[in-house]
Amino acid sequence: MQLTITDSATNRISDLIKSESSSKQLRLRIRVSGGGCSGFQYGFVIDDVLNPDDLVFEKNGIFVIVDEISLGLLEGSQVDYVEDLSSASFVIKNPNAVSSCGCGNSFSL
Protein backbone atom coordinates (compact mmCIF):
# COMPACT_ATOMS: atom_id res chain seq x y z
CA MET A 1 0.00 0.00 0.00
CA GLN A 2 1.40 3.36 -1.02
CA LEU A 3 0.76 6.91 0.20
CA THR A 4 3.20 9.73 -0.56
CA ILE A 5 3.61 12.76 1.71
CA THR A 6 5.20 15.94 0.37
CA ASP A 7 7.69 18.09 2.27
CA SER A 8 5.11 20.88 2.39
CA ALA A 9 2.63 18.52 4.09
CA THR A 10 5.18 17.27 6.64
CA ASN A 11 6.15 20.85 7.50
CA ARG A 12 2.52 21.81 8.12
CA ILE A 13 1.79 18.65 10.13
CA SER A 14 4.85 19.38 12.25
CA ASP A 15 3.60 22.93 12.92
CA LEU A 16 0.14 21.63 13.88
CA ILE A 17 1.58 19.03 16.25
CA LYS A 18 3.87 21.61 17.91
CA SER A 19 0.88 23.91 18.48
CA GLU A 20 -0.96 21.12 20.35
CA SER A 21 1.71 21.07 23.13
CA SER A 22 0.86 17.50 24.10
CA SER A 23 3.16 14.88 25.56
CA LYS A 24 1.34 12.19 23.54
CA GLN A 25 2.50 10.84 20.16
CA LEU A 26 0.45 12.93 17.73
CA ARG A 27 -0.10 12.09 14.07
CA LEU A 28 -2.22 13.33 11.19
CA ARG A 29 -5.14 10.97 10.58
CA ILE A 30 -6.65 10.94 7.09
CA ARG A 31 -10.07 9.37 6.78
CA VAL A 32 -12.38 8.84 3.82
CA SER A 33 -16.10 8.74 4.53
CA GLY A 34 -19.27 8.74 2.48
CA GLY A 35 -20.69 12.15 1.74
CA GLY A 36 -19.65 15.43 0.25
CA CYS A 37 -20.91 16.65 -3.09
CA SER A 38 -19.09 13.91 -5.06
CA GLY A 39 -19.77 10.77 -3.01
CA PHE A 40 -16.72 10.45 -0.73
CA GLN A 41 -15.06 13.11 1.39
CA TYR A 42 -11.64 13.49 2.99
CA GLY A 43 -11.26 14.18 6.69
CA PHE A 44 -8.15 15.34 8.53
CA VAL A 45 -7.54 15.37 12.29
CA ILE A 46 -4.56 15.38 14.64
CA ASP A 47 -4.87 12.14 16.61
CA ASP A 48 -3.01 10.29 19.35
CA VAL A 49 -4.89 6.99 18.94
CA LEU A 50 -3.49 4.14 16.86
CA ASN A 51 -6.14 1.54 16.01
CA PRO A 52 -5.39 -2.09 15.06
CA ASP A 53 -6.45 -1.51 11.43
CA ASP A 54 -4.39 1.68 11.00
CA LEU A 55 -1.46 1.85 8.62
CA VAL A 56 1.30 4.31 9.48
CA PHE A 57 3.29 6.30 6.94
CA GLU A 58 6.39 8.24 8.00
CA LYS A 59 8.41 10.99 6.38
CA ASN A 60 11.06 13.08 8.14
CA GLY A 61 9.85 11.89 11.56
CA ILE A 62 6.25 12.93 10.85
CA PHE A 63 3.57 10.25 10.91
CA VAL A 64 0.33 10.00 8.94
CA ILE A 65 -2.18 7.31 9.83
CA VAL A 66 -4.92 5.92 7.62
CA ASP A 67 -7.37 3.15 8.43
CA GLU A 68 -7.35 0.12 6.15
CA ILE A 69 -10.69 0.88 4.47
CA SER A 70 -9.77 4.51 3.73
CA LEU A 71 -6.41 3.46 2.37
CA GLY A 72 -8.16 1.27 -0.18
CA LEU A 73 -9.66 4.47 -1.59
CA LEU A 74 -6.39 6.44 -1.24
CA GLU A 75 -3.98 3.88 -2.71
CA GLY A 76 -1.25 5.67 -4.67
CA SER A 77 -2.33 9.14 -3.51
CA GLN A 78 -0.14 12.08 -2.63
CA VAL A 79 -0.79 14.20 0.46
CA ASP A 80 0.24 17.82 -0.07
CA TYR A 81 -0.27 21.13 1.72
CA VAL A 82 -0.96 24.08 -0.57
CA GLU A 83 -1.06 27.77 0.31
CA ASP A 84 -2.12 30.52 -2.07
CA LEU A 85 -3.67 33.97 -1.79
CA SER A 86 -7.18 32.68 -1.15
CA SER A 87 -6.69 29.50 0.90
CA ALA A 88 -4.42 27.04 2.65
CA SER A 89 -5.30 23.37 2.96
CA PHE A 90 -4.22 19.77 2.75
CA VAL A 91 -4.78 18.47 -0.77
CA ILE A 92 -5.07 14.82 -1.78
CA LYS A 93 -3.94 14.03 -5.32
CA ASN A 94 -5.85 10.78 -5.73
CA PRO A 95 -5.24 8.75 -8.91
CA ASN A 96 -8.34 6.64 -8.12
CA ALA A 97 -10.73 9.60 -8.25
CA VAL A 98 -12.75 9.84 -11.44
CA SER A 99 -14.03 13.29 -10.51
CA SER A 100 -13.90 15.71 -7.60
CA CYS A 101 -15.75 18.77 -6.42
CA GLY A 102 -14.46 22.28 -7.00
CA CYS A 103 -12.97 22.62 -3.52
CA GLY A 104 -11.20 19.25 -3.74
CA ASN A 105 -12.59 17.93 -0.45
CA SER A 106 -14.76 15.24 -2.03
CA PHE A 107 -14.39 12.80 -4.90
CA SER A 108 -16.05 9.95 -6.75
CA LEU A 109 -14.69 6.67 -8.05
N, CA, C and O atoms as a Tinker XYZ file with bonds, in Angstrom:
   436  protein
     1  N      0.859000   -1.183000    0.000000    73     2
     2  CA     0.000000    0.000000    0.000000    64     1     3
     3  C      0.900000    1.238000    0.000000    63     2     4     5
     4  O      1.885000    1.312000    0.735000    81     3
     5  N      0.543000    2.188000   -0.826000    73     3     6
     6  CA     1.399000    3.357000   -1.019000    64     5     7
     7  C      0.628000    4.652000   -0.773000    63     6     8     9
     8  O     -0.494000    4.826000   -1.248000    81     7
     9  N      1.254000    5.553000   -0.022000    73     7    10
    10  CA     0.757000    6.911000    0.200000    64     9    11
    11  C      1.984000    7.798000    0.287000    63    10    12    13
    12  O      2.873000    7.544000    1.100000    81    11
    13  N      2.047000    8.830000   -0.531000    73    11    14
    14  CA     3.197000    9.727000   -0.558000    64    13    15
    15  C      2.849000   11.020000    0.180000    63    14    16    17
    16  O      1.742000   11.542000    0.054000    81    15
    17  N      3.806000   11.521000    0.948000    73    15    18
    18  CA     3.612000   12.759000    1.711000    64    17    19
    19  C      4.672000   13.756000    1.257000    63    18    20    21
    20  O      5.865000   13.452000    1.283000    81    19
    21  N      4.243000   14.940000    0.843000    73    19    22
    22  CA     5.196000   15.945000    0.368000    64    21    23
    23  C      5.884000   16.641000    1.543000    63    22    24    25
    24  O      5.427000   16.563000    2.683000    81    23
    25  N      6.984000   17.319000    1.245000    73    23    26
    26  CA     7.685000   18.093000    2.270000    64    25    27
    27  C      6.794000   19.203000    2.822000    63    26    28    29
    28  O      6.816000   19.484000    4.021000    81    27
    29  N      6.019000   19.824000    1.954000    73    27    30
    30  CA     5.110000   20.881000    2.392000    64    29    31
    31  C      4.106000   20.344000    3.410000    63    30    32    33
    32  O      3.814000   21.008000    4.404000    81    31
    33  N      3.575000   19.137000    3.162000    73    31    34
    34  CA     2.626000   18.523000    4.093000    64    33    35
    35  C      3.305000   18.189000    5.424000    63    34    36    37
    36  O      2.741000   18.447000    6.487000    81    35
    37  N      4.510000   17.618000    5.371000    73    35    38
    38  CA     5.182000   17.274000    6.635000    64    37    39
    39  C      5.498000   18.522000    7.444000    63    38    40    41
    40  O      5.394000   18.503000    8.671000    81    39
    41  N      5.881000   19.600000    6.784000    73    39    42
    42  CA     6.152000   20.853000    7.501000    64    41    43
    43  C      4.905000   21.366000    8.205000    63    42    44    45
    44  O      4.970000   21.790000    9.359000    81    43
    45  N      3.769000   21.330000    7.516000    73    43    46
    46  CA     2.517000   21.811000    8.118000    64    45    47
    47  C      2.051000   20.897000    9.247000    63    46    48    49
    48  O      1.593000   21.379000   10.282000    81    47
    49  N      2.163000   19.592000    9.059000    73    47    50
    50  CA     1.795000   18.648000   10.125000    64    49    51
    51  C      2.659000   18.897000   11.352000    63    50    52    53
    52  O      2.156000   18.907000   12.476000    81    51
    53  N      3.942000   19.096000   11.147000    73    51    54
    54  CA     4.855000   19.384000   12.253000    64    53    55
    55  C      4.423000   20.637000   13.008000    63    54    56    57
    56  O      4.410000   20.646000   14.239000    81    55
    57  N      4.070000   21.690000   12.282000    73    55    58
    58  CA     3.602000   22.928000   12.922000    64    57    59
    59  C      2.329000   22.687000   13.728000    63    58    60    61
    60  O      2.197000   23.198000   14.840000    81    59
    61  N      1.395000   21.917000   13.182000    73    59    62
    62  CA     0.139000   21.633000   13.882000    64    61    63
    63  C      0.392000   20.835000   15.163000    63    62    64    65
    64  O     -0.203000   21.110000   16.205000    81    63
    65  N      1.276000   19.855000   15.072000    73    63    66
    66  CA     1.584000   19.034000   16.246000    64    65    67
    67  C      2.259000   19.874000   17.329000    63    66    68    69
    68  O      1.936000   19.736000   18.509000    81    67
    69  N      3.188000   20.736000   16.940000    73    67    70
    70  CA     3.866000   21.608000   17.913000    64    69    71
    71  C      2.872000   22.534000   18.600000    63    70    72    73
    72  O      3.032000   22.832000   19.784000    81    71
    73  N      1.859000   22.990000   17.894000    73    71    74
    74  CA     0.880000   23.911000   18.479000    64    73    75
    75  C     -0.040000   23.209000   19.476000    63    74    76    77
    76  O     -0.679000   23.874000   20.291000    81    75
    77  N     -0.118000   21.880000   19.426000    73    75    78
    78  CA    -0.961000   21.120000   20.351000    64    77    79
    79  C     -0.343000   21.016000   21.741000    63    78    80    81
    80  O     -1.066000   20.787000   22.710000    81    79
    81  N      0.957000   21.176000   21.864000    73    79    82
    82  CA     1.705000   21.074000   23.130000    64    81    83
    83  C      1.228000   19.900000   23.990000    63    82    84    85
    84  O      0.841000   20.075000   25.146000    81    83
    85  N      1.265000   18.720000   23.412000    73    83    86
    86  CA     0.859000   17.496000   24.100000    64    85    87
    87  C      2.070000   16.598000   24.275000    63    86    88    89
    88  O      2.985000   16.606000   23.452000    81    87
    89  N      2.070000   15.828000   25.343000    73    87    90
    90  CA     3.156000   14.880000   25.563000    64    89    91
    91  C      2.888000   13.560000   24.848000    63    90    92    93
    92  O      3.740000   12.671000   24.847000    81    91
    93  N      1.709000   13.425000   24.239000    73    91    94
    94  CA     1.345000   12.193000   23.537000    64    93    95
    95  C      1.932000   12.191000   22.127000    63    94    96    97
    96  O      2.282000   13.240000   21.587000    81    95
    97  N      2.036000   11.001000   21.540000    73    95    98
    98  CA     2.499000   10.837000   20.163000    64    97    99
    99  C      1.366000   11.256000   19.229000    63    98   100   101
   100  O      0.389000   10.524000   19.072000    81    99
   101  N      1.491000   12.419000   18.616000    73    99   102
   102  CA     0.446000   12.930000   17.735000    64   101   103
   103  C      0.792000   12.657000   16.274000    63   102   104   105
   104  O      1.955000   12.687000   15.872000    81   103
   105  N     -0.252000   12.389000   15.493000    73   103   106
   106  CA    -0.102000   12.087000   14.073000    64   105   107
   107  C     -1.270000   12.709000   13.314000    63   106   108   109
   108  O     -2.311000   13.008000   13.900000    81   107
   109  N     -1.095000   12.900000   12.024000    73   107   110
   110  CA    -2.220000   13.333000   11.195000    64   109   111
   111  C     -2.982000   12.094000   10.758000    63   110   112   113
   112  O     -2.402000   11.184000   10.165000    81   111
   113  N     -4.276000   12.052000   11.045000    73   111   114
   114  CA    -5.136000   10.969000   10.576000    64   113   115
   115  C     -5.903000   11.465000    9.354000    63   114   116   117
   116  O     -6.514000   12.534000    9.377000    81   115
   117  N     -5.858000   10.670000    8.291000    73   115   118
   118  CA    -6.647000   10.943000    7.091000    64   117   119
   119  C     -7.710000    9.858000    7.004000    63   118   120   121
   120  O     -7.418000    8.666000    7.095000    81   119
   121  N     -8.935000   10.296000    6.829000    73   119   122
   122  CA   -10.065000    9.366000    6.776000    64   121   123
   123  C    -10.901000    9.689000    5.549000    63   122   124   125
   124  O    -11.055000   10.854000    5.182000    81   123
   125  N    -11.433000    8.663000    4.923000    73   123   126
   126  CA   -12.376000    8.839000    3.820000    64   125   127
   127  C    -13.722000    8.332000    4.306000    63   126   128   129
   128  O    -13.826000    7.223000    4.830000    81   127
   129  N    -14.745000    9.147000    4.132000    73   127   130
   130  CA   -16.097000    8.741000    4.531000    64   129   131
   131  C    -17.069000    9.072000    3.404000    63   130   132   133
   132  O    -16.765000    9.865000    2.513000    81   131
   133  N    -18.233000    8.454000    3.464000    73   131   134
   134  CA   -19.266000    8.738000    2.480000    64   133   135
   135  C    -19.815000   10.128000    2.705000    63   134   136   137
   136  O    -19.959000   10.569000    3.845000    81   135
   137  N    -20.123000   10.819000    1.623000    73   135   138
   138  CA   -20.692000   12.153000    1.738000    64   137   139
   139  C    -20.002000   13.135000    0.825000    63   138   140   141
   140  O    -19.303000   12.749000   -0.112000    81   139
   141  N    -20.203000   14.399000    1.101000    73   139   142
   142  CA   -19.651000   15.430000    0.245000    64   141   143
   143  C    -20.455000   15.519000   -1.041000    63   142   144   145
   144  O    -21.376000   14.731000   -1.255000    81   143
   145  N    -20.121000   16.450000   -1.877000    73   143   146
   146  CA   -20.905000   16.650000   -3.093000    64   145   147
   147  C    -20.542000   15.664000   -4.196000    63   146   148   149
   148  O    -21.220000   15.625000   -5.223000    81   147
   149  N    -19.477000   14.855000   -4.011000    73   147   150
   150  CA   -19.087000   13.913000   -5.058000    64   149   151
   151  C    -19.188000   12.446000   -4.645000    63   150   152   153
   152  O    -18.896000   11.566000   -5.456000    81   151
   153  N    -19.593000   12.161000   -3.415000    73   151   154
   154  CA   -19.770000   10.770000   -3.006000    64   153   155
   155  C    -18.917000   10.355000   -1.831000    63   154   156   157
   156  O    -19.416000    9.709000   -0.910000    81   155
   157  N    -17.636000   10.710000   -1.836000    73   155   158
   158  CA   -16.718000   10.454000   -0.728000    64   157   159
   159  C    -16.076000   11.771000   -0.329000    63   158   160   161
   160  O    -15.893000   12.660000   -1.160000    81   159
   161  N    -15.730000   11.893000    0.959000    73   159   162
   162  CA   -15.057000   13.114000    1.389000    64   161   163
   163  C    -13.858000   12.783000    2.259000    63   162   164   165
   164  O    -13.846000   11.778000    2.970000    81   163
   165  N    -12.850000   13.640000    2.193000    73   163   166
   166  CA   -11.643000   13.493000    2.994000    64   165   167
   167  C    -11.849000   14.165000    4.340000    63   166   168   169
   168  O    -12.525000   15.189000    4.445000    81   167
   169  N    -11.256000   13.573000    5.367000    73   167   170
   170  CA   -11.261000   14.179000    6.690000    64   169   171
   171  C     -9.852000   14.154000    7.249000    63   170   172   173
   172  O     -9.111000   13.193000    7.042000    81   171
   173  N     -9.481000   15.215000    7.960000    73   171   174
   174  CA    -8.151000   15.338000    8.535000    64   173   175
   175  C     -8.287000   15.712000   10.002000    63   174   176   177
   176  O     -9.070000   16.597000   10.348000    81   175
   177  N     -7.525000   15.040000   10.874000    73   175   178
   178  CA    -7.542000   15.366000   12.289000    64   177   179
   179  C     -6.199000   14.972000   12.901000    63   178   180   181
   180  O     -5.587000   13.983000   12.498000    81   179
   181  N     -5.754000   15.753000   13.872000    73   179   182
   182  CA    -4.563000   15.385000   14.638000    64   181   183
   183  C     -5.032000   14.401000   15.701000    63   182   184   185
   184  O     -5.971000   14.691000   16.442000    81   183
   185  N     -4.383000   13.235000   15.782000    73   183   186
   186  CA    -4.873000   12.136000   16.611000    64   185   187
   187  C     -3.719000   11.488000   17.365000    63   186   188   189
   188  O     -2.593000   11.421000   16.871000    81   187
   189  N     -4.017000   11.014000   18.566000    73   187   190
   190  CA    -3.015000   10.287000   19.348000    64   189   191
   191  C     -3.357000    8.805000   19.495000    63   190   192   193
   192  O     -2.654000    8.069000   20.188000    81   191
   193  N     -4.434000    8.370000   18.844000    73   191   194
   194  CA    -4.886000    6.988000   18.938000    64   193   195
   195  C     -4.407000    6.215000   17.710000    63   194   196   197
   196  O     -4.510000    6.692000   16.580000    81   195
   197  N     -3.889000    5.025000   17.952000    73   195   198
   198  CA    -3.491000    4.142000   16.863000    64   197   199
   199  C     -4.333000    2.880000   16.972000    63   198   200   201
   200  O     -4.170000    2.102000   17.912000    81   199
   201  N     -5.232000    2.674000   16.015000    73   199   202
   202  CA    -6.141000    1.535000   16.015000    64   201   203
   203  C     -5.494000    0.322000   15.346000    63   202   204   205
   204  O     -4.558000    0.478000   14.561000    81   203
   205  N     -5.981000   -0.883000   15.648000    73   203   206
   206  CA    -5.391000   -2.093000   15.064000    64   205   207
   207  C     -5.405000   -2.123000   13.536000    63   206   208   209
   208  O     -4.518000   -2.728000   12.935000    81   207
   209  N     -6.386000   -1.487000   12.891000    73   207   210
   210  CA    -6.451000   -1.511000   11.431000    64   209   211
   211  C     -5.791000   -0.294000   10.771000    63   210   212   213
   212  O     -5.939000   -0.090000    9.566000    81   211
   213  N     -5.068000    0.509000   11.550000    73   211   214
   214  CA    -4.387000    1.681000   10.999000    64   213   215
   215  C     -3.070000    1.294000   10.342000    63   214   216   217
   216  O     -2.354000    0.413000   10.818000    81   215
   217  N     -2.770000    1.961000    9.252000    73   215   218
   218  CA    -1.462000    1.852000    8.624000    64   217   219
   219  C     -0.758000    3.185000    8.863000    63   218   220   221
   220  O     -1.382000    4.244000    8.806000    81   219
   221  N      0.533000    3.124000    9.128000    73   219   222
   222  CA     1.303000    4.311000    9.484000    64   221   223
   223  C      2.309000    4.595000    8.377000    63   222   224   225
   224  O      3.032000    3.703000    7.932000    81   223
   225  N      2.343000    5.846000    7.941000    73   223   226
   226  CA     3.295000    6.303000    6.936000    64   225   227
   227  C      4.161000    7.379000    7.587000    63   226   228   229
   228  O      3.656000    8.247000    8.300000    81   227
   229  N      5.459000    7.317000    7.339000    73   227   230
   230  CA     6.392000    8.241000    7.995000    64   229   231
   231  C      7.243000    8.943000    6.950000    63   230   232   233
   232  O      7.691000    8.343000    5.972000    81   231
   233  N      7.452000   10.229000    7.185000    73   231   234
   234  CA     8.408000   10.995000    6.381000    64   233   235
   235  C      9.012000   12.052000    7.283000    63   234   236   237
   236  O      8.292000   12.834000    7.904000    81   235
   237  N     10.328000   12.077000    7.353000    73   235   238
   238  CA    11.062000   13.077000    8.144000    64   237   239
   239  C     10.599000   13.112000    9.598000    63   238   240   241
   240  O     10.541000   14.183000   10.202000    81   239
   241  N     10.272000   11.955000   10.163000    73   239   242
   242  CA     9.849000   11.895000   11.557000    64   241   243
   243  C      8.412000   12.304000   11.808000    63   242   244   245
   244  O      7.980000   12.387000   12.958000    81   243
   245  N      7.670000   12.561000   10.746000    73   243   246
   246  CA     6.253000   12.932000   10.846000    64   245   247
   247  C      5.436000   11.725000   10.413000    63   246   248   249
   248  O      5.756000   11.068000    9.422000    81   247
   249  N      4.371000   11.439000   11.170000    73   247   250
   250  CA     3.568000   10.247000   10.912000    64   249   251
   251  C      2.154000   10.612000   10.456000    63   250   252   253
   252  O      1.513000   11.508000   11.004000    81   251
   253  N      1.695000    9.892000    9.442000    73   251   254
   254  CA     0.330000   10.004000    8.938000    64   253   255
   255  C     -0.294000    8.626000    9.093000    63   254   256   257
   256  O      0.302000    7.620000    8.708000    81   255
   257  N     -1.499000    8.583000    9.658000    73   255   258
   258  CA    -2.184000    7.308000    9.831000    64   257   259
   259  C     -3.466000    7.284000    9.002000    63   258   260   261
   260  O     -4.172000    8.285000    8.874000    81   259
   261  N     -3.736000    6.120000    8.452000    73   259   262
   262  CA    -4.918000    5.920000    7.617000    64   261   263
   263  C     -5.478000    4.546000    7.950000    63   262   264   265
   264  O     -4.730000    3.569000    8.001000    81   263
   265  N     -6.782000    4.457000    8.178000    73   263   266
   266  CA    -7.371000    3.148000    8.431000    64   265   267
   267  C     -7.384000    2.342000    7.136000    63   266   268   269
   268  O     -7.325000    2.903000    6.042000    81   267
   269  N     -7.461000    1.029000    7.275000    73   267   270
   270  CA    -7.349000    0.118000    6.145000    64   269   271
   271  C     -8.397000    0.371000    5.065000    63   270   272   273
   272  O     -8.083000    0.310000    3.877000    81   271
   273  N     -9.622000    0.650000    5.457000    73   271   274
   274  CA   -10.691000    0.882000    4.472000    64   273   275
   275  C    -10.436000    2.171000    3.702000    63   274   276   277
   276  O    -10.571000    2.200000    2.479000    81   275
   277  N    -10.067000    3.240000    4.411000    73   275   278
   278  CA    -9.772000    4.510000    3.734000    64   277   279
   279  C     -8.584000    4.370000    2.794000    63   278   280   281
   280  O     -8.575000    4.947000    1.707000    81   279
   281  N     -7.584000    3.604000    3.215000    73   279   282
   282  CA    -6.406000    3.456000    2.368000    64   281   283
   283  C     -6.744000    2.769000    1.053000    63   282   284   285
   284  O     -6.112000    3.043000    0.033000    81   283
   285  N     -7.724000    1.887000    1.064000    73   283   286
   286  CA    -8.155000    1.266000   -0.183000    64   285   287
   287  C     -8.626000    2.293000   -1.200000    63   286   288   289
   288  O     -8.488000    2.088000   -2.406000    81   287
   289  N     -9.182000    3.399000   -0.714000    73   287   290
   290  CA    -9.656000    4.474000   -1.595000    64   289   291
   291  C     -8.565000    5.501000   -1.894000    63   290   292   293
   292  O     -8.692000    6.302000   -2.820000    81   291
   293  N     -7.491000    5.470000   -1.099000    73   291   294
   294  CA    -6.395000    6.438000   -1.244000    64   293   295
   295  C     -5.135000    5.846000   -1.881000    63   294   296   297
   296  O     -4.148000    6.555000   -2.076000    81   295
   297  N     -5.165000    4.566000   -2.200000    73   295   298
   298  CA    -3.982000    3.876000   -2.714000    64   297   299
   299  C     -3.316000    4.672000   -3.831000    63   298   300   301
   300  O     -3.958000    5.034000   -4.817000    81   299
   301  N     -2.017000    4.943000   -3.665000    73   299   302
   302  CA    -1.250000    5.666000   -4.672000    64   301   303
   303  C     -1.389000    7.178000   -4.614000    63   302   304   305
   304  O     -0.861000    7.879000   -5.477000    81   303
   305  N     -2.093000    7.691000   -3.609000    73   303   306
   306  CA    -2.329000    9.142000   -3.515000    64   305   307
   307  C     -1.123000    9.886000   -2.956000    63   306   308   309
   308  O     -0.229000    9.305000   -2.341000    81   307
   309  N     -1.134000   11.178000   -3.192000    73   307   310
   310  CA    -0.136000   12.077000   -2.630000    64   309   311
   311  C     -0.832000   13.068000   -1.714000    63   310   312   313
   312  O     -1.837000   13.674000   -2.087000    81   311
   313  N     -0.285000   13.230000   -0.500000    73   311   314
   314  CA    -0.795000   14.201000    0.459000    64   313   315
   315  C      0.097000   15.431000    0.359000    63   314   316   317
   316  O      1.313000   15.339000    0.530000    81   315
   317  N     -0.508000   16.581000    0.082000    73   315   318
   318  CA     0.240000   17.825000   -0.068000    64   317   319
   319  C     -0.428000   18.893000    0.787000    63   318   320   321
   320  O     -1.579000   18.742000    1.196000    81   319
   321  N      0.299000   19.970000    1.053000    73   319   322
   322  CA    -0.268000   21.134000    1.719000    64   321   323
   323  C     -0.006000   22.311000    0.804000    63   322   324   325
   324  O      1.141000   22.589000    0.455000    81   323
   325  N     -1.066000   23.006000    0.413000    73   323   326
   326  CA    -0.964000   24.081000   -0.569000    64   325   327
   327  C     -1.466000   25.375000    0.040000    63   326   328   329
   328  O     -2.536000   25.421000    0.646000    81   327
   329  N     -0.674000   26.429000   -0.130000    73   327   330
   330  CA    -1.064000   27.770000    0.309000    64   329   331
   331  C     -1.048000   28.691000   -0.905000    63   330   332   333
   332  O     -0.103000   28.684000   -1.693000    81   331
   333  N     -2.106000   29.482000   -1.044000    73   331   334
   334  CA    -2.124000   30.518000   -2.065000    64   333   335
   335  C     -2.812000   31.750000   -1.484000    63   334   336   337
   336  O     -3.069000   31.795000   -0.281000    81   335
   337  N     -3.108000   32.725000   -2.291000    73   335   338
   338  CA    -3.670000   33.974000   -1.785000    64   337   339
   339  C     -5.063000   33.808000   -1.178000    63   338   340   341
   340  O     -5.454000   34.587000   -0.308000    81   339
   341  N     -5.803000   32.815000   -1.623000    73   339   342
   342  CA    -7.185000   32.683000   -1.154000    64   341   343
   343  C     -7.409000   31.560000   -0.148000    63   342   344   345
   344  O     -8.439000   31.548000    0.526000    81   343
   345  N     -6.465000   30.606000   -0.024000    73   343   346
   346  CA    -6.694000   29.499000    0.903000    64   345   347
   347  C     -5.401000   28.771000    1.249000    63   346   348   349
   348  O     -4.362000   28.968000    0.620000    81   347
   349  N     -5.500000   27.935000    2.257000    73   347   350
   350  CA    -4.415000   27.043000    2.654000    64   349   351
   351  C     -5.068000   25.766000    3.145000    63   350   352   353
   352  O     -5.933000   25.801000    4.020000    81   351
   353  N     -4.651000   24.624000    2.578000    73   351   354
   354  CA    -5.297000   23.370000    2.964000    64   353   355
   355  C     -4.459000   22.168000    2.551000    63   354   356   357
   356  O     -3.583000   22.252000    1.691000    81   355
   357  N     -4.766000   21.039000    3.201000    73   355   358
   358  CA    -4.218000   19.774000    2.748000    64   357   359
   359  C     -4.958000   19.394000    1.471000    63   358   360   361
   360  O     -6.169000   19.583000    1.362000    81   359
   361  N     -4.218000   18.857000    0.512000    73   359   362
   362  CA    -4.780000   18.468000   -0.769000    64   361   363
   363  C     -4.368000   17.025000   -1.037000    63   362   364   365
   364  O     -3.197000   16.669000   -0.907000    81   363
   365  N     -5.337000   16.203000   -1.410000    73   363   366
   366  CA    -5.066000   14.819000   -1.781000    64   365   367
   367  C     -5.096000   14.721000   -3.298000    63   366   368   369
   368  O     -6.108000   15.028000   -3.928000    81   367
   369  N     -3.994000   14.297000   -3.877000    73   367   370
   370  CA    -3.942000   14.026000   -5.315000    64   369   371
   371  C     -4.157000   12.532000   -5.463000    63   370   372   373
   372  O     -3.230000   11.735000   -5.317000    81   371
   373  N     -5.414000   12.163000   -5.759000    73   371   374
   374  CA    -5.847000   10.779000   -5.730000    64   373   375
   375  C     -6.004000   10.227000   -7.147000    63   374   376   377
   376  O     -6.906000   10.644000   -7.874000    81   375
   377  N     -5.132000    9.290000   -7.550000    73   375   378
   378  CA    -5.237000    8.746000   -8.907000    64   377   379
   379  C     -6.473000    7.865000   -9.109000    63   378   380   381
   380  O     -6.814000    7.540000  -10.246000    81   379
   381  N     -7.145000    7.477000   -8.026000    73   379   382
   382  CA    -8.338000    6.636000   -8.118000    64   381   383
   383  C     -9.604000    7.441000   -8.356000    63   382   384   385
   384  O    -10.628000    6.883000   -8.751000    81   383
   385  N     -9.549000    8.747000   -8.121000    73   383   386
   386  CA   -10.732000    9.599000   -8.248000    64   385   387
   387  C    -11.053000    9.838000   -9.720000    63   386   388   389
   388  O    -10.190000   10.240000  -10.500000    81   387
   389  N    -12.285000    9.589000  -10.079000    73   387   390
   390  CA   -12.748000    9.844000  -11.441000    64   389   391
   391  C    -13.115000   11.314000  -11.584000    63   390   392   393
   392  O    -12.889000   11.923000  -12.630000    81   391
   393  N    -13.685000   11.880000  -10.518000    73   391   394
   394  CA   -14.029000   13.295000  -10.509000    64   393   395
   395  C    -13.962000   13.796000   -9.079000    63   394   396   397
   396  O    -13.968000   13.010000   -8.131000    81   395
   397  N    -13.898000   15.106000   -8.932000    73   395   398
   398  CA   -13.897000   15.707000   -7.602000    64   397   399
   399  C    -14.649000   17.026000   -7.651000    63   398   400   401
   400  O    -14.885000   17.588000   -8.720000    81   399
   401  N    -15.018000   17.506000   -6.476000    73   399   402
   402  CA   -15.746000   18.767000   -6.422000    64   401   403
   403  C    -14.768000   19.924000   -6.620000    63   402   404   405
   404  O    -13.554000   19.717000   -6.643000    81   403
   405  N    -15.283000   21.109000   -6.758000    73   403   406
   406  CA   -14.464000   22.284000   -6.995000    64   405   407
   407  C    -13.480000   22.591000   -5.883000    63   406   408   409
   408  O    -12.377000   23.071000   -6.144000    81   407
   409  N    -13.868000   22.318000   -4.641000    73   407   410
   410  CA   -12.968000   22.623000   -3.518000    64   409   411
   411  C    -11.960000   21.507000   -3.275000    63   410   412   413
   412  O    -10.999000   21.708000   -2.531000    81   411
   413  N    -12.151000   20.338000   -3.880000    73   411   414
   414  CA   -11.198000   19.252000   -3.741000    64   413   415
   415  C    -11.359000   18.418000   -2.471000    63   414   416   417
   416  O    -10.538000   17.539000   -2.206000    81   415
   417  N    -12.403000   18.680000   -1.682000    73   415   418
   418  CA   -12.594000   17.929000   -0.446000    64   417   419
   419  C    -13.418000   16.672000   -0.618000    63   418   420   421
   420  O    -13.524000   15.877000    0.315000    81   419
   421  N    -14.003000   16.471000   -1.784000    73   419   422
   422  CA   -14.755000   15.243000   -2.026000    64   421   423
   423  C    -14.456000   14.736000   -3.429000    63   422   424   425
   424  O    -14.010000   15.483000   -4.300000    81   423
   425  N    -14.716000   13.432000   -3.628000    73   423   426
   426  CA   -14.393000   12.802000   -4.903000    64   425   427
   427  C    -15.334000   11.642000   -5.155000    63   426   428   429
   428  O    -16.058000   11.198000   -4.263000    81   427
   429  N    -15.308000   11.156000   -6.397000    73   427   430
   430  CA   -16.053000    9.953000   -6.751000    64   429   431
   431  C    -15.111000    8.980000   -7.458000    63   430   432   433
   432  O    -14.082000    9.365000   -8.015000    81   431
   433  N    -15.500000    7.713000   -7.415000    73   431   434
   434  CA   -14.693000    6.668000   -8.052000    64   433   435
   435  C    -15.323000    6.211000   -9.345000    63   434   436
   436  O    -14.781000    5.335000  -10.020000    81   435
